[in-house]
């Protein structure tokens, strides 16, 4: 069964426009250094969908949809001492951190701001909207997914929505 997710990224680090310009509009989701978020990455399957969320932005907002195209694999940045994501306690034979690859499905014509989402009935329990929620990767319930997608005005899917 398909699962739904939300991936947070600071647009000054990696924005949805960076993803649009990436080869095959695909990237590895790197830099996750929280165990709960790591476990979410490890539970993702090819075909799962996620919202691309600009955090630490003005305003913070959901800006598009991505699809998981490669299931979790060891985060090779953790093994590179020159990487900002280096972890001396992670090793190729015993990785601590993982990545997934995601591909752009669509960039929304208009961002859905955090403030706008907070005003929507039925999203009160969404992880993103919980006070103190800071996870960079988090689950989205199917009913929340449908409600949020229904808010997007004038949707123009950049590629066919995966089934």
Backbone bond lengths (Angstrom), bond angles and torsions (degrees), N, CA, C in turn:
res aa  C-N    CA-C-N  psi(-1)  N-CA   C-N-CA  omega(-1)  CA-C   N-CA-C  phi
1 X - - - 1.452 - - 1.539 109.25 -
2 X 1.311 115.44 135.62 1.465 120.54 -179.74 1.523 110.45 -64.32
3 X 1.329 114.59 141.21 1.456 121.55 174.31 1.529 108.25 -112.13
4 X 1.323 115.11 159.94 1.455 121.35 -179.26 1.524 109.12 -123.93
5 X 1.329 115.24 146.56 1.460 121.76 -172.32 1.520 110.60 -140.23
6 X 1.321 115.07 170.29 1.455 122.37 170.20 1.521 106.32 -131.72
7 X 1.332 115.58 128.12 1.463 122.98 179.39 1.526 107.98 -111.35
8 X 1.331 116.59 121.37 1.465 120.60 178.72 1.524 110.63 -96.08
9 X 1.310 115.01 138.64 1.456 121.27 174.00 1.522 108.95 -146.90
10 X 1.319 116.16 139.31 1.452 119.56 174.22 1.525 107.26 -77.25
11 X 1.318 118.06 125.86 1.465 119.62 -175.42 1.528 113.57 -62.60
12 X 1.332 118.12 -21.54 1.470 119.21 176.44 1.528 110.94 -74.70
13 X 1.338 117.07 -17.90 1.466 121.85 177.39 1.520 110.49 -95.43
14 X 1.338 116.84 -53.06 1.468 121.88 177.83 1.511 107.75 -156.05
15 X 1.326 115.43 113.73 1.466 121.03 -177.08 1.521 110.38 -103.93
16 X 1.312 114.95 171.76 1.464 118.52 175.78 1.525 110.26 -63.40
17 X 1.331 118.15 -29.85 1.461 120.22 176.47 1.525 111.00 -67.07
18 X 1.335 117.53 -32.97 1.468 120.14 173.30 1.522 110.07 -63.29
19 X 1.331 116.18 -40.47 1.463 120.08 179.25 1.527 110.81 -65.74
20 X 1.325 116.77 -40.03 1.468 121.18 177.58 1.531 109.92 -56.70
21 X 1.338 117.42 -38.12 1.467 122.60 -176.70 1.527 113.37 -87.51
22 X 1.330 117.76 -6.75 1.464 121.18 -178.78 1.524 110.70 -72.10
23 X 1.340 116.52 150.61 1.471 118.57 176.64 1.530 110.67 -54.60
24 X 1.338 115.71 130.60 1.463 122.98 -178.00 1.536 111.66 55.72
25 X 1.334 117.02 19.62 1.475 123.10 -179.30 1.526 110.39 49.53
26 X 1.335 114.76 41.55 1.464 122.34 -176.03 1.520 109.29 -130.84
27 X 1.339 115.61 146.20 1.458 120.64 175.98 1.523 109.55 -151.47
28 X 1.323 115.44 161.11 1.469 118.87 170.14 1.524 106.84 -85.59
29 X 1.332 115.89 144.39 1.463 120.28 179.09 1.516 107.19 -91.40
30 X 1.315 115.93 100.01 1.461 122.44 -171.05 1.518 112.98 -104.99
31 X 1.311 114.59 166.37 1.457 120.93 170.68 1.508 115.88 86.93
32 X 1.324 118.60 6.84 1.465 120.37 179.05 1.521 107.99 -73.87
33 X 1.328 115.86 119.47 1.464 121.10 -178.23 1.532 110.93 -132.93
34 X 1.302 114.66 42.01 1.457 122.98 174.65 1.524 105.33 -130.04
35 X 1.335 117.19 131.84 1.454 120.02 -173.84 1.524 113.32 -63.94
36 X 1.324 117.55 -38.96 1.462 119.27 179.79 1.534 110.63 -65.98
37 X 1.331 116.72 -44.69 1.468 120.54 177.42 1.530 110.06 -63.92
38 X 1.331 117.33 -38.77 1.463 121.20 176.70 1.525 110.76 -59.75
39 X 1.330 116.57 -42.88 1.463 120.21 179.27 1.524 111.49 -64.45
40 X 1.332 117.00 -35.07 1.464 119.83 174.81 1.529 109.94 -63.30
41 X 1.339 117.52 -43.83 1.463 120.43 177.44 1.525 110.48 -57.80
42 X 1.322 116.59 -43.38 1.466 120.83 -177.45 1.522 112.03 -66.42
43 X 1.333 117.87 -23.61 1.464 120.15 -178.78 1.529 113.00 -91.15
44 X 1.328 117.83 -4.08 1.469 121.46 -179.54 1.517 110.93 -72.64
45 X 1.332 113.45 148.33 1.463 120.71 178.10 1.531 109.48 -122.79
46 X 1.318 115.55 152.63 1.459 120.05 175.28 1.528 108.03 -56.51
47 X 1.314 115.69 131.03 1.464 121.81 -178.68 1.516 113.50 103.57
48 X 1.340 117.16 -18.24 1.468 119.03 175.19 1.524 108.95 -60.49
49 X 1.332 116.12 150.97 1.463 121.94 179.50 1.522 110.18 -113.67
50 X 1.323 115.44 152.54 1.460 119.92 178.83 1.513 111.64 -144.87
51 X 1.319 114.25 150.99 1.457 119.55 171.35 1.520 107.99 -81.97
52 X 1.306 116.85 140.33 1.466 122.84 172.42 1.522 105.07 -94.89
53 X 1.330 116.29 120.38 1.464 122.36 -173.15 1.518 109.53 -118.73
54 X 1.319 116.35 126.73 1.462 121.39 173.64 1.530 108.54 -86.64
55 X 1.328 115.98 109.21 1.465 120.51 176.63 1.523 108.82 -95.42
56 X 1.307 115.70 166.57 1.462 121.02 179.49 1.527 110.08 47.97
57 X 1.327 114.92 45.29 1.459 122.21 -178.95 1.523 108.11 -127.11
58 X 1.307 116.27 171.08 1.458 120.01 178.85 1.524 108.95 -123.58
59 X 1.324 117.93 95.71 1.467 127.77 0.13 1.533 110.29 -92.78
60 X 1.338 117.22 159.41 1.463 118.89 170.86 1.525 107.67 -64.55
61 X 1.365 116.22 140.33 1.463 117.93 -172.30 1.523 112.13 -163.38
62 X 1.332 114.77 154.53 1.462 121.38 168.33 1.522 106.21 -80.28
63 X 1.339 115.34 128.03 1.464 119.28 -172.97 1.524 113.61 -120.13
64 X 1.329 117.49 -3.84 1.457 118.87 179.61 1.513 112.67 174.60
65 X 1.334 114.46 -170.79 1.462 122.38 -178.03 1.522 109.07 -128.37
66 X 1.342 114.79 139.18 1.461 122.13 174.36 1.520 108.73 -124.01
67 X 1.333 115.35 161.61 1.460 121.86 176.45 1.521 108.25 -123.03
68 X 1.323 116.74 138.36 1.468 121.36 174.74 1.529 106.96 -72.36
69 X 1.339 115.89 122.25 1.466 120.67 -178.98 1.525 112.41 -114.38
70 X 1.327 116.92 -8.24 1.465 121.51 173.86 1.524 107.13 -146.00
71 X 1.327 115.68 125.05 1.464 121.38 -179.07 1.535 109.99 -67.36
72 X 1.314 115.77 170.45 1.462 122.92 -174.10 1.526 112.67 -53.79
73 X 1.332 113.84 137.44 1.465 122.28 175.43 1.527 107.09 -145.29
74 X 1.343 117.83 159.61 1.463 120.03 -175.63 1.528 112.73 -55.92
75 X 1.309 115.56 137.52 1.459 122.97 178.89 1.526 108.49 -77.58
76 X 1.320 116.05 101.53 1.467 121.27 -177.08 1.520 112.77 -66.92
77 X 1.338 118.50 -19.45 1.464 120.75 176.61 1.529 110.76 -64.62
78 X 1.316 116.74 -29.64 1.470 121.28 -179.67 1.524 111.67 -65.75
79 X 1.337 117.86 -20.95 1.463 121.84 -178.29 1.531 112.75 -94.74
80 X 1.313 116.83 -7.53 1.468 122.32 -175.18 1.524 110.04 -98.00
81 X 1.317 116.38 109.49 1.475 120.76 -176.48 1.523 113.03 -62.54
82 X 1.342 118.12 -16.12 1.468 120.61 178.72 1.530 112.19 -91.20
83 X 1.326 117.30 -8.11 1.460 121.51 -178.50 1.527 110.55 -82.76
84 X 1.305 115.47 146.60 1.470 119.00 175.36 1.528 111.06 -68.97
85 X 1.328 117.32 -13.52 1.459 122.03 179.04 1.528 112.65 -101.07
86 X 1.322 116.73 12.84 1.461 121.77 179.69 1.532 110.54 -59.59
87 X 1.330 115.19 138.43 1.461 121.81 175.63 1.528 107.20 -135.09
88 X 1.326 117.44 109.51 1.471 119.98 -177.46 1.530 113.14 -64.00
89 X 1.326 117.27 -14.17 1.465 120.85 -179.77 1.531 112.69 -93.09
90 X 1.321 116.30 -1.75 1.459 121.12 178.35 1.529 108.42 -105.36
91 X 1.313 116.14 135.28 1.463 120.86 -178.59 1.528 109.52 -135.73
92 X 1.334 117.58 153.59 1.471 119.92 -179.28 1.534 113.47 -55.09
93 X 1.329 117.32 -34.46 1.467 119.42 -179.51 1.526 112.40 -85.01
94 X 1.323 116.48 -7.27 1.466 121.70 177.73 1.532 109.25 -151.38
95 X 1.350 116.84 68.40 1.473 119.69 -174.89 1.521 112.36 -69.06
96 X 1.297 114.31 142.29 1.463 121.41 177.66 1.522 111.02 -98.66
97 X 1.328 116.42 -29.80 1.460 122.07 -172.88 1.521 110.74 -121.37
98 X 1.352 115.26 153.02 1.459 120.81 -174.88 1.523 110.97 -135.35
99 X 1.334 114.91 161.98 1.456 124.11 176.67 1.520 108.62 -125.06
100 X 1.301 117.00 160.19 1.460 123.19 162.00 1.517 105.63 -129.26
101 X 1.322 116.28 157.87 1.462 119.97 172.92 1.517 108.38 -101.11
102 X 1.331 115.36 137.91 1.457 121.18 177.50 1.523 109.65 -125.79
103 X 1.330 114.68 149.82 1.462 122.08 177.99 1.527 108.39 -123.60
104 X 1.305 115.82 143.02 1.457 121.39 177.94 1.525 110.43 -63.35
105 X 1.314 116.36 131.84 1.463 122.54 170.86 1.518 108.49 -101.37
106 X 1.330 115.69 -48.97 1.465 118.65 175.87 1.514 111.11 -159.91
107 X 1.311 114.27 146.05 1.460 122.43 170.21 1.518 105.53 -99.73
108 X 1.320 116.99 128.37 1.460 119.97 -178.61 1.527 110.82 -69.87
109 X 1.336 117.14 143.30 1.458 120.01 177.95 1.527 111.60 -66.85
110 X 1.328 115.60 -23.50 1.467 121.30 178.40 1.517 107.73 -143.52
111 X 1.330 116.92 130.75 1.460 121.54 179.64 1.523 110.55 -66.01
112 X 1.340 115.28 149.59 1.472 121.25 174.35 1.517 107.27 -103.43
113 X 1.312 116.47 106.01 1.462 121.10 -173.05 1.525 111.73 -72.27
114 X 1.302 114.62 156.42 1.461 121.35 177.03 1.525 109.88 -57.45
115 X 1.306 117.10 -42.51 1.470 121.27 178.83 1.531 110.97 -60.61
116 X 1.317 116.41 -43.28 1.464 121.45 178.55 1.532 110.08 -63.13
117 X 1.310 117.75 -43.42 1.465 121.58 -179.73 1.526 111.54 -63.27
118 X 1.329 116.42 -38.47 1.473 120.53 -179.97 1.529 112.23 -61.49
119 X 1.319 117.01 -24.36 1.469 121.31 -176.93 1.534 112.92 -88.22
120 X 1.321 117.96 -2.22 1.462 121.04 -174.54 1.517 111.41 -92.16
121 X 1.328 114.79 122.47 1.462 120.90 176.57 1.528 109.17 -63.58
122 X 1.324 115.44 134.66 1.456 121.28 -179.82 1.520 113.71 99.51
123 X 1.330 116.96 -7.96 1.467 119.95 178.30 1.531 112.14 -106.84
124 X 1.319 116.92 8.19 1.470 120.52 -174.27 1.527 113.34 -57.66
125 X 1.332 117.57 -30.74 1.461 120.75 -176.85 1.528 112.94 -98.44
126 X 1.318 116.96 3.87 1.462 120.33 179.72 1.522 109.33 -60.55
127 X 1.327 116.70 133.22 1.467 121.78 -176.93 1.527 111.51 -52.96
128 X 1.311 117.62 -43.12 1.459 121.98 -179.53 1.523 111.92 -55.02
129 X 1.327 117.04 -33.99 1.466 121.70 -173.50 1.527 113.26 -92.44
130 X 1.323 117.17 -3.97 1.470 120.58 178.53 1.516 109.91 -70.38
131 X 1.315 116.22 136.98 1.467 120.96 178.06 1.525 109.29 -60.29
132 X 1.323 116.62 129.75 1.458 121.81 178.03 1.521 114.60 83.24
133 X 1.319 117.82 1.37 1.463 120.44 179.91 1.523 109.32 -72.97
134 X 1.325 116.17 121.43 1.460 119.68 -176.60 1.528 112.83 -129.28
135 X 1.318 117.46 5.21 1.461 119.80 -177.42 1.527 111.54 -60.76
136 X 1.323 116.03 135.76 1.469 120.58 -179.23 1.522 112.40 -80.35
137 X 1.327 116.53 -18.86 1.459 123.13 174.62 1.519 106.15 -133.45
138 X 1.317 116.80 127.57 1.463 119.53 -175.50 1.519 111.40 -148.67
139 X 1.331 115.77 152.58 1.468 119.05 179.43 1.525 111.67 -75.33
140 X 1.328 114.29 154.56 1.465 122.99 174.63 1.530 105.89 -127.89
141 X 1.310 116.75 128.91 1.471 120.31 178.20 1.531 110.14 -69.87
142 X 1.344 117.85 147.72 1.474 120.20 -178.80 1.528 113.36 -53.52
143 X 1.318 117.39 -40.16 1.471 119.07 -179.66 1.526 111.50 -68.75
144 X 1.350 117.69 -32.39 1.465 121.01 175.65 1.526 109.33 -68.54
145 X 1.321 115.30 -41.75 1.471 120.39 178.53 1.524 110.21 -55.82
146 X 1.332 115.78 -51.12 1.461 120.27 -177.73 1.525 111.43 -62.16
147 X 1.308 116.42 -40.99 1.468 119.89 -179.39 1.528 110.82 -64.33
148 X 1.331 117.01 -44.63 1.468 120.25 -179.04 1.526 110.65 -66.59
149 X 1.320 117.89 -46.14 1.471 120.53 179.40 1.524 110.36 -59.30
150 X 1.325 116.70 -35.09 1.454 120.69 178.47 1.519 114.16 -67.39
151 X 1.315 117.39 -15.48 1.467 121.86 179.94 1.524 113.06 -83.73
152 X 1.320 117.32 -15.63 1.462 121.07 -173.24 1.526 109.84 -74.82
153 X 1.343 116.64 115.57 1.465 119.26 179.70 1.526 110.94 -77.48
154 X 1.313 116.67 145.68 1.467 121.93 172.33 1.524 112.76 49.12
155 X 1.325 115.80 50.98 1.471 119.39 -179.13 1.518 110.49 -62.73
156 X 1.316 114.90 133.28 1.464 122.44 174.09 1.511 106.02 -129.75
157 X 1.298 116.21 98.47 1.452 121.15 -176.79 1.508 109.62 -70.30
158 X 1.353 116.42 128.60 1.461 121.11 -177.44 1.524 111.78 -77.08
159 X 1.295 117.55 -21.11 1.470 122.78 170.88 1.500 105.80 -148.73
160 X 1.311 117.40 162.87 1.463 119.07 -176.06 1.522 110.20 -59.77
161 X 1.302 116.03 138.00 1.455 120.64 179.15 1.515 108.95 -64.20
162 X 1.346 117.30 125.40 1.452 120.26 -178.80 1.515 111.16 -62.15
163 X 1.321 115.95 147.97 1.456 121.78 178.65 1.500 110.06 -101.68
